[in-house]
Amino acid sequence: MSTLVESSEATAIEVSCTNDALTVVLSDGRVVSAPLAWFPRLLGATTKQRREWKLIGGGIGIHWEAIDEDISVASLLRPESYMRLQSTKARRGSRKSGQSHTRLRG
């Protein structure tokens, strides 16, 4: 019998932003990175504002008070289910492979 780990079980434990990407370390050891362009408020935020995040719901989401932004871990793990991705090519690719466009390491 195999066991399937639900994406909702993973919670965020660390968050960082560069000028190009949002990176979240998850409690199960995975690291998820997504283009900052997916999050216009973060993209337009200052470096200081991007650093001022807090975990919400025990790590199921991240909140930036200064820019009124909330991002759930679930949306990072399955962006095709939660976001309208800009690139039509990116959406088609996720449907073909069944995988999200986030980069997972770990």
WOWOTA-V534901 format. One record per residue. NEAR is the number of other C-alpha atoms within 10 Angstrom. D_CENTER is the distance of its C-alpha to the mean C-alpha in whole Angstrom. Layout:
# WOWOTA-V534901
{{NEAR:D_CENTER} {NEAR:D_CENTER}}
This chain:
# WOWOTA-V534901
{{3:30} {4:27} {5:24} {6:21} {8:18} {8:16} {13:12} {12:12} {12:14} {19:12} {25:11} {24:9} {18:12} {16:12} {20:10} {14:11} {18:11} {13:13} {15:15} {13:13} {18:10} {21:7} {21:7} {22:7} {21:10} {20:10} {14:14} {12:15} {14:14} {16:12} {18:10} {22:6} {22:6} {20:6} {17:9} {18:9} {16:12} {16:9} {16:9} {10:13} {16:14} {22:12} {19:14} {14:17} {15:17} {13:19} {13:18} {9:19} {14:17} {22:14} {14:15} {14:16} {19:13} {15:14} {19:13} {15:14} {10:15} {10:16} {17:12} {19:11} {19:9} {23:9} {16:12} {19:14} {13:17} {13:19} {16:17} {9:16} {14:12} {16:10} {15:7} {19:7} {22:6} {18:8} {18:6} {24:3} {22:6} {17:9} {20:8} {19:12} {12:12} {12:11} {12:11} {11:14} {15:13} {10:15} {9:17} {9:19} {9:20} {13:16} {16:16} {12:19} {14:18} {15:16} {11:19} {8:21} {9:19} {11:17} {13:14} {19:11} {21:10} {17:8} {14:10} {16:11} {10:13} {9:15}}
